[in-house]
Amino acid sequence: MASVRAEWDSARRIVIKVGSSLLTDPKSGALNRAWLTSLVADVAALKAQGREVILVSSGAIALGRRALELPPGPLRLEENQAAASVGQIALAHAYEEAFKASGLVAAQILLTLGDTEQRRRYLNARSTMETLLRVGAAPVVNENDTVATTEIRYGDNDRLAARVASMMSADCLVLLSDVDGLYTGVPGAEGGVELIPEVKHITPEIEAMAGDTGTELSRGGMVTKIEAAKIAVAAGTHMVIASGRHENPLARLGRGGPCSWFLASTNPSASRKRWIAGALEPRGSVVIDDGAAAALKGGKSLLPAGVSAVEGAFERGDAIVIRDSSGAELGRGLSAYSHRDAQTIIGHKSREISRLLGYRGRDELIHRDDMALRASAGKDE
């Protein structure tokens, strides 16, 4: 999969969004098995190159609707949820079979809007997917339509995919669509329109080009894809819209097939650290000894053994300030423990956490990926 785009060739962690209109037949609602097989073959090829791939897949409601023989037209919320509860089983089984045939293990992850907005649930979801990627599995994410209400749902999987890409610090987000990308007007309209191959800034003019080109099954369109692009590039993730109306769509993208790239001006790590450093209100602080301060400056995580004091009332996932023994701020980070548990484990070795708390938590009080140091304190900025 040699590409003509450095953004694709250099991407080590990739999130791919698959819509219902690609995965299922728009008329019958039946699963498009041949297309799914080709997509999984592409994913297997990427994983063989050492890349990490997360799929965000629609299709559950479409498959469940067919199985329940629900009438055409818009469904009520409870009908959507009923269809999703049936379709999720079929969808998970389809991915399991397809990945197994390629020698890979698929994992199903169901998310609601709250799972990426409430920090504790955000950390749990991130940790689960990090573990799955580390052991070589292929996470398949879908919105948990069975339990999500209108008020707490994403409403489309484009934005869900962007949130997942942001949460996982992905290098690239691929939105497989029924069109090649963003056009200057509606594709097929009289007078001719042009495909926009690259967008460096999402301007009002770019937004004005986004018409609602979604189908009944996709419940989306170019408008939602532009919204997804805003989320992705703000997190340092490049995004590309490409057609999925071909078998092996990722291989086609890699060969330089027609598409629209939305370019981020920074990388995911730098964007995440800026978010931790400036966008979150600290809920407490920790004081660390000189040895731990030196370790942080060398790029290490903060272990409980190096912490001498805990201040404030914070919960797991809250931002806290890291101070040295003189009280000077070294940086900020997301705590892996509440202030109560942190008080119990500080000054102790990580191997003692299970005995002290009664459960096996993370070895680090603050992982280096969840930490932003001041310029004078380390090499993060």
MINULO-344069 format. One record per residue (C-alpha): residue number from 1; y, z, x; residue in one letter. Coordinates in Angstrom, 2 decimals. Layout:
! residues N
R num   north      up    east residuo
R NUM       Y       Z       X       a
...
This chain:
! residues 381
R num   north      up    east residuo
R   1    0.00    0.00    0.00       m
R   2    2.61   -1.05    2.56       a
R   3    6.00   -1.15    0.84       s
R   4    9.31   -2.81    1.41       v
R   5   11.05    0.46    0.52       r
R   6   11.32    3.36    2.94       a
R   7   11.74    5.72   -0.02       e
R   8    8.19    4.87   -1.10       w
R   9    6.58    4.63    2.33       d
R  10    7.93    8.01    3.44       s
R  11    7.16    9.89    0.21       a
R  12    4.52   12.53    0.85       r
R  13    4.60   14.19   -2.57       r
R  14    4.85   11.87   -5.58       i
R  15    5.13   12.57   -9.31       v
R  16    4.08    9.73  -11.62       i
R  17    4.91    9.63  -15.31       k
R  18    2.58    7.69  -17.60       v
R  19    3.67    6.87  -21.15       g
R  20    1.61    6.62  -24.32       s
R  21    2.39    2.93  -24.75       s
R  22    0.68    2.23  -21.41       l
R  23   -2.25    4.60  -21.76       l
R  24   -3.15    3.71  -25.33       t
R  25   -3.17    0.55  -27.42       d
R  26    0.07    0.57  -29.46       p
R  27   -1.69   -0.76  -32.57       k
R  28   -5.04    1.03  -32.63       s
R  29   -4.23    4.13  -30.57       g
R  30   -7.41    3.60  -28.55       a
R  31   -7.47    4.57  -24.88       l
R  32   -6.79    1.73  -22.44       n
R  33   -9.67    2.61  -20.09       r
R  34   -9.38   -0.42  -17.81       a
R  35   -5.72    0.32  -17.13       w
R  36   -6.40    4.02  -16.57       l
R  37   -9.17    3.16  -14.12       t
R  38   -6.78    0.94  -12.15       s
R  39   -4.10    3.65  -12.10       l
R  40   -6.55    6.25  -10.79       v
R  41   -7.69    3.79   -8.12       a
R  42   -4.05    3.57   -6.99       d
R  43   -3.77    7.37   -6.94       v
R  44   -6.98    7.61   -4.92       a
R  45   -5.56    5.12   -2.40       a
R  46   -2.39    7.19   -2.04       l
R  47   -4.39   10.40   -1.58       k
R  48   -6.50    8.66    1.05       a
R  49   -3.23    8.14    2.97       q
R  50   -2.65   11.89    2.94       g
R  51   -0.15   11.86    0.08       r
R  52   -0.01   14.39   -2.76       e
R  53    0.12   13.03   -6.30       v
R  54    0.92   14.72   -9.61       i
R  55    0.61   12.83  -12.89       l
R  56    2.71   13.62  -15.95       v
R  57    0.88   11.97  -18.82       s
R  58    1.63   11.31  -22.45       s
R  59   -1.09   10.15  -24.80       g
R  60   -2.45   13.30  -26.45       a
R  61   -0.67   12.81  -29.77       i
R  62   -1.52    9.11  -29.87       a
R  63   -5.21    9.79  -29.25       l
R  64   -5.31   12.70  -31.68       g
R  65   -3.49   10.75  -34.36       r
R  66   -6.15    8.06  -34.19       r
R  67   -9.01   10.57  -34.31       a
R  68   -7.50   12.37  -37.33       l
R  69   -6.67    9.08  -39.04       e
R  70   -3.11   10.18  -39.72       l
R  71   -0.92    7.62  -41.55       p
R  72    1.60    5.45  -39.66       p
R  73    5.21    6.50  -39.40       g
R  74    6.93    9.66  -38.21       p
R  75    4.86   12.85  -38.24       l
R  76    5.97   16.35  -39.17       r
R  77    6.03   18.95  -36.39       l
R  78    2.77   20.55  -37.54       e
R  79    1.09   17.14  -37.74       e
R  80    2.21   16.33  -34.20       n
R  81    0.82   19.66  -33.03       q
R  82   -2.47   19.11  -34.83       a
R  83   -2.78   15.63  -33.32       a
R  84   -1.97   17.04  -29.87       a
R  85   -4.65   19.73  -30.14       s
R  86   -7.27   17.05  -30.79       v
R  87   -5.88   14.48  -28.39       g
R  88   -5.54   16.86  -25.45       q
R  89   -9.32   17.20  -25.33       i
R  90   -9.81   13.44  -25.32       a
R  91   -7.04   12.89  -22.78       l
R  92   -8.34   15.53  -20.38       a
R  93  -11.86   14.12  -20.64       h
R  94  -10.60   10.58  -19.95       a
R  95   -8.80   11.70  -16.80       y
R  96  -11.76   13.80  -15.72       e
R  97  -14.10   10.82  -15.96       e
R  98  -11.70    8.41  -14.24       a
R  99  -10.98   10.73  -11.31       f
R 100  -14.63   11.72  -10.94       k
R 101  -15.55    8.05  -10.58       a
R 102  -13.12    7.92   -7.64       s
R 103  -14.56   11.08   -6.09       g
R 104  -11.62   13.27   -7.13       l
R 105  -11.17   16.34   -9.31       v
R 106   -8.60   16.31  -12.11       a
R 107   -6.85   19.43  -13.40       a
R 108   -5.03   19.76  -16.72       q
R 109   -1.72   21.64  -16.86       i
R 110    0.12   22.14  -20.16       l
R 111    3.81   23.07  -19.94       l
R 112    6.59   23.93  -22.34       t
R 113   10.31   23.86  -21.66       l
R 114   10.27   27.60  -21.04       g
R 115    7.72   27.25  -18.27       d
R 116   10.32   25.52  -16.08       t
R 117   13.34   27.51  -17.25       e
R 118   12.02   31.09  -17.11       q
R 119   11.74   31.87  -13.43       r
R 120    8.54   33.92  -13.53       r
R 121    6.65   31.24  -15.44       r
R 122    8.26   28.60  -13.22       y
R 123    6.86   30.32  -10.13       l
R 124    3.42   30.65  -11.70       n
R 125    3.33   26.94  -12.60       a
R 126    4.61   25.94   -9.15       r
R 127    2.06   28.17   -7.41       s
R 128   -0.79   26.77   -9.50       t
R 129    0.13   23.17   -8.71       m
R 130    0.68   23.96   -5.02       e
R 131   -2.83   25.42   -4.91       t
R 132   -4.35   22.42   -6.68       l
R 133   -2.67   20.02   -4.26       l
R 134   -3.78   22.10   -1.27       r
R 135   -7.44   21.92   -2.32       v
R 136   -7.23   18.18   -3.01       g
R 137   -7.24   18.15   -6.82       a
R 138   -5.12   15.82   -8.96       a
R 139   -2.92   17.78  -11.41       p
R 140   -2.34   16.04  -14.75       v
R 141    0.61   17.57  -16.61       v
R 142    1.50   17.20  -20.26       n
R 143    3.90   18.97  -22.57       e
R 144    2.09   21.64  -24.57       n
R 145    2.87   20.05  -27.93       d
R 146    0.33   22.32  -29.65       t
R 147    2.57   25.38  -29.28       v
R 148    6.03   24.01  -28.50       a
R 149    8.52   24.08  -31.36       t
R 150   11.42   21.67  -31.76       t
R 151   13.74   24.22  -30.16       e
R 152   11.70   24.79  -26.98       i
R 153   10.28   21.37  -26.20       r
R 154   11.42   18.64  -23.84       y
R 155   11.23   15.93  -26.46       g
R 156   10.07   13.31  -23.97       d
R 157    7.92   13.19  -20.87       n
R 158   10.58   11.44  -18.77       d
R 159   12.57   14.65  -18.54       r
R 160    9.39   16.71  -18.24       l
R 161    8.39   14.58  -15.25       a
R 162   11.82   15.06  -13.68       a
R 163   11.57   18.83  -14.14       r
R 164    8.11   18.82  -12.56       v
R 165    9.39   16.72   -9.65       a
R 166   12.26   19.15   -9.17       s
R 167   10.01   22.20   -9.46       m
R 168    7.52   20.79   -6.94       m
R 169   10.17   19.46   -4.51       s
R 170    8.70   15.97   -4.81       a
R 171    9.95   13.19   -2.58       d
R 172    9.60   10.51   -5.25       c
R 173    9.35   10.31   -9.03       l
R 174    7.84    7.16  -10.55       v
R 175    8.49    6.41  -14.22       l
R 176    6.02    3.76  -15.31       l
R 177    7.64    1.94  -18.21       s
R 178    7.18   -1.10  -20.41       d
R 179   10.07   -2.80  -18.57       v
R 180   10.65   -3.51  -14.89       d
R 181   13.62   -1.19  -14.61       g
R 182   17.27   -0.84  -15.60       l
R 183   18.94   -4.07  -16.71       y
R 184   22.61   -4.89  -17.19       t
R 185   21.78   -5.37  -20.88       g
R 186   18.85   -5.56  -23.26       v
R 187   16.02   -7.59  -21.62       p
R 188   15.47  -10.86  -23.42       g
R 189   18.94  -10.94  -24.95       a
R 190   20.90  -14.16  -25.05       e
R 191   23.28  -14.80  -22.19       g
R 192   20.94  -13.41  -19.57       g
R 193   20.77   -9.97  -18.02       v
R 194   20.00   -8.86  -14.49       e
R 195   17.69   -6.19  -13.12       l
R 196   19.52   -3.54  -11.10       i
R 197   17.32   -2.91   -8.03       p
R 198   19.20    0.12   -6.66       e
R 199   21.47    2.83   -8.07       v
R 200   23.19    5.14   -5.60       k
R 201   25.44    6.87   -8.13       h
R 202   24.87    7.34  -11.86       i
R 203   28.27    6.30  -13.17       t
R 204   29.45    5.95  -16.78       p
R 205   28.93    2.20  -16.34       e
R 206   25.28    2.76  -15.40       i
R 207   24.80    5.07  -18.39       e
R 208   26.36    2.47  -20.69       a
R 209   23.67   -0.03  -19.65       m
R 210   20.91    2.24  -20.97       a
R 211   19.84    1.08  -24.41       g
R 212   17.07    2.69  -26.43       d
R 213   14.15    0.44  -25.49       t
R 214   11.42    2.91  -26.39       g
R 215    8.49    2.17  -28.68       t
R 216    7.23    4.30  -31.54       e
R 217    4.58    5.83  -29.30       l
R 218    6.75    6.45  -26.24       s
R 219    9.52    8.22  -28.23       r
R 220   11.78    7.46  -25.33       g
R 221   13.85    4.71  -23.82       g
R 222   16.19    3.96  -20.98       m
R 223   18.57    6.71  -22.10       v
R 224   15.98    9.40  -21.40       t
R 225   15.12    7.75  -18.09       k
R 226   18.74    7.96  -16.96       i
R 227   18.73   11.65  -17.94       e
R 228   15.56   12.07  -15.90       a
R 229   17.22   10.35  -12.96       a
R 230   20.11   12.84  -13.07       k
R 231   17.66   15.75  -12.86       i
R 232   15.61   14.14  -10.09       a
R 233   18.39   13.04   -7.75       v
R 234   20.17   16.39   -8.15       a
R 235   16.99   17.98   -6.80       a
R 236   16.86   15.57   -3.84       g
R 237   14.10   13.41   -5.33       t
R 238   14.30    9.60   -5.33       h
R 239   13.33    8.09   -8.69       m
R 240   12.05    4.63   -9.50       v
R 241   11.51    2.89  -12.82       i
R 242    8.79    0.26  -12.65       a
R 243    6.66   -1.66  -15.10       s
R 244    3.26   -0.27  -16.00       g
R 245    2.32   -3.38  -17.96       r
R 246   -0.03   -4.44  -15.16       h
R 247   -3.22   -3.03  -13.77       e
R 248   -2.80   -1.20  -10.44       n
R 249    0.90   -0.59  -11.15       p
R 250    1.43    1.62   -8.08       l
R 251   -0.01   -0.99   -5.75       a
R 252    2.36   -3.49   -7.34       r
R 253    5.27   -1.14   -6.75       l
R 254    4.20   -0.63   -3.15       g
R 255    4.12   -4.38   -2.57       r
R 256    7.77   -4.59   -3.59       g
R 257    7.36   -5.46   -7.25       g
R 258   10.49   -5.54   -9.43       p
R 259   11.88   -2.07  -10.16       c
R 260   15.02    0.07  -10.17       s
R 261   15.49    2.80   -7.55       w
R 262   17.77    5.79   -8.14       f
R 263   18.55    7.25   -4.73       l
R 264   19.09   10.92   -3.94       a
R 265   21.74   11.77   -1.37       s
R 266   19.75   14.68    0.08       t
R 267   16.12   15.75    0.44       n
R 268   14.25   18.17   -1.88       p
R 269   14.13   21.02    0.64       s
R 270   17.87   20.98    1.33       a
R 271   18.67   20.66   -2.37       s
R 272   16.40   23.58   -3.27       r
R 273   17.90   25.81   -0.60       k
R 274   21.43   25.01   -1.80       r
R 275   20.32   25.97   -5.31       w
R 276   18.94   29.28   -4.10       i
R 277   21.99   29.97   -1.96       a
R 278   24.70   29.14   -4.45       g
R 279   23.49   28.62   -8.01       a
R 280   21.57   31.83   -8.67       l
R 281   23.04   35.27   -9.29       e
R 282   21.31   37.83   -7.02       p
R 283   19.62   40.69   -8.87       r
R 284   19.08   42.94   -5.87       g
R 285   18.66   43.02   -2.12       s
R 286   16.32   44.00    0.70       v
R 287   17.11   45.39    4.13       v
R 288   14.95   44.13    6.97       i
R 289   14.34   45.30   10.52       d
R 290   15.28   43.45   13.70       d
R 291   11.80   42.02   14.17       g
R 292   11.77   40.49   10.69       a
R 293   15.30   39.13   11.22       a
R 294   14.14   37.38   14.38       a
R 295   11.11   35.98   12.53       a
R 296   13.30   34.53    9.78       l
R 297   15.53   32.85   12.35       k
R 298   12.39   31.26   13.76       g
R 299   11.51   29.76   10.37       g
R 300    9.01   32.39    9.21       k
R 301    8.58   33.95    5.77       s
R 302    9.61   37.51    4.99       l
R 303    6.60   39.83    4.99       l
R 304    6.60   43.29    3.37       p
R 305    5.99   44.94    6.75       a
R 306    9.46   43.91    7.95       g
R 307   11.36   45.38    4.99       v
R 308   12.83   48.87    5.29       s
R 309   14.64   49.23    1.94       a
R 310   14.83   47.70   -1.56       v
R 311   17.99   47.85   -3.67       e
R 312   18.65   46.85   -7.27       g
R 313   16.43   46.06  -10.26       a
R 314   14.86   42.61  -10.03       f
R 315   11.75   40.89  -11.31       e
R 316    9.39   38.40   -9.73       r
R 317   11.22   35.12   -9.24       g
R 318   14.71   36.62   -9.21       d
R 319   17.12   35.79   -6.41       a
R 320   17.81   38.64   -3.99       i
R 321   20.01   39.06   -0.92       v
R 322   18.44   39.56    2.50       i
R 323   20.39   41.95    4.74       r
R 324   19.86   43.04    8.35       d
R 325   19.85   46.66    9.50       s
R 326   23.67   46.65    9.78       s
R 327   24.08   45.46    6.18       g
R 328   25.14   41.91    7.04       a
R 329   23.86   39.19    4.70       e
R 330   21.35   36.88    6.38       l
R 331   20.54   34.78    3.35       g
R 332   19.00   34.76   -0.10       r
R 333   15.59   34.08   -1.55       g
R 334   13.30   34.28   -4.56       l
R 335   11.25   37.47   -4.59       s
R 336    7.51   37.17   -5.09       a
R 337    7.44   40.74   -6.44       y
R 338    9.41   42.94   -8.82       s
R 339   11.55   45.72   -7.34       h
R 340    8.93   48.25   -8.43       r
R 341    6.08   46.51   -6.63       d
R 342    8.34   45.72   -3.66       a
R 343    9.13   49.42   -3.26       q
R 344    5.40   50.11   -3.09       t
R 345    4.46   47.52   -0.47       i
R 346    7.42   47.50    1.94       i
R 347    6.55   48.67    5.42       g
R 348    2.90   47.77    4.89       h
R 349    0.73   44.91    6.16       k
R 350    0.03   42.07    3.77       s
R 351   -3.69   42.86    3.81       r
R 352   -2.86   46.22    2.20       e
R 353   -1.15   44.73   -0.88       i
R 354   -4.32   44.59   -2.97       s
R 355   -5.08   48.28   -2.35       r
R 356   -1.51   49.38   -3.00       l
R 357   -0.88   47.37   -6.18       l
R 358   -4.36   46.94   -7.58       g
R 359   -4.09   43.15   -7.51       y
R 360   -3.93   40.45   -4.86       r
R 361   -0.41   39.01   -4.76       g
R 362    1.26   36.75   -2.21       r
R 363    1.26   37.73    1.43       d
R 364    5.02   37.17    1.60       e
R 365    7.75   39.08   -0.17       l
R 366    9.87   35.91    0.13       i
R 367    8.24   32.65    1.21       h
R 368   10.26   30.50    3.60       r
R 369   10.28   27.66    1.02       d
R 370   12.01   30.03   -1.41       d
R 371   14.63   31.17    1.10       m
R 372   18.05   29.94    2.15       a
R 373   19.53   31.48    5.32       l
R 374   23.17   31.49    6.28       r
R 375   24.11   29.00    8.99       a
R 376   24.60   31.79   11.51       s
R 377   21.28   33.43   10.66       a
R 378   18.74   30.65   11.07       g
R 379   17.94   26.96   10.96       k
R 380   17.91   26.32    7.22       d
R 381   21.47   25.02    6.99       e
